[in-house]
């Protein structure tokens, strides 16, 4: 699990950078940037742990999360203009991050003996609700509610995890395959501008 932990810290770093960039674009001061980076990076995991009554809550039990967020904010503060050119790279890292957070949240739900469906929801919360909190606090429509295939990619990857786990595949294989599914769906959806249907697009819509 050491490699998974490294991915978790890496995902935390990328999420913190994305939050810091959004806050900086909104002209927040340094403290505001730090708060937005914090909720983006660990907000989903914190909400998951509160709902599951899991203690200690993720970042309270491991200070490496806080150190990682501080490092991300400092890096963004010093090199924002350079980081902006890495948008495609950051998108890929962000996608890897949501895949890792989804599966870690799902695994944690299963270890708490939650029903697999509830554990799957916990995984999705881990992955996407940091971004939701970021967007709400910066007065934006949350990305998952607007247009992109985001949470649904986590859902498919989580279902894949449960299926592979049911058939007793090795744990590392389960994690890699399920994570790859999330990454591929997200990348393909963005590349080809795929979206879920909106309510107005029903069977009787002429357009």
Beta strands, then each sheet from edge to edge (+ up, - down):
end
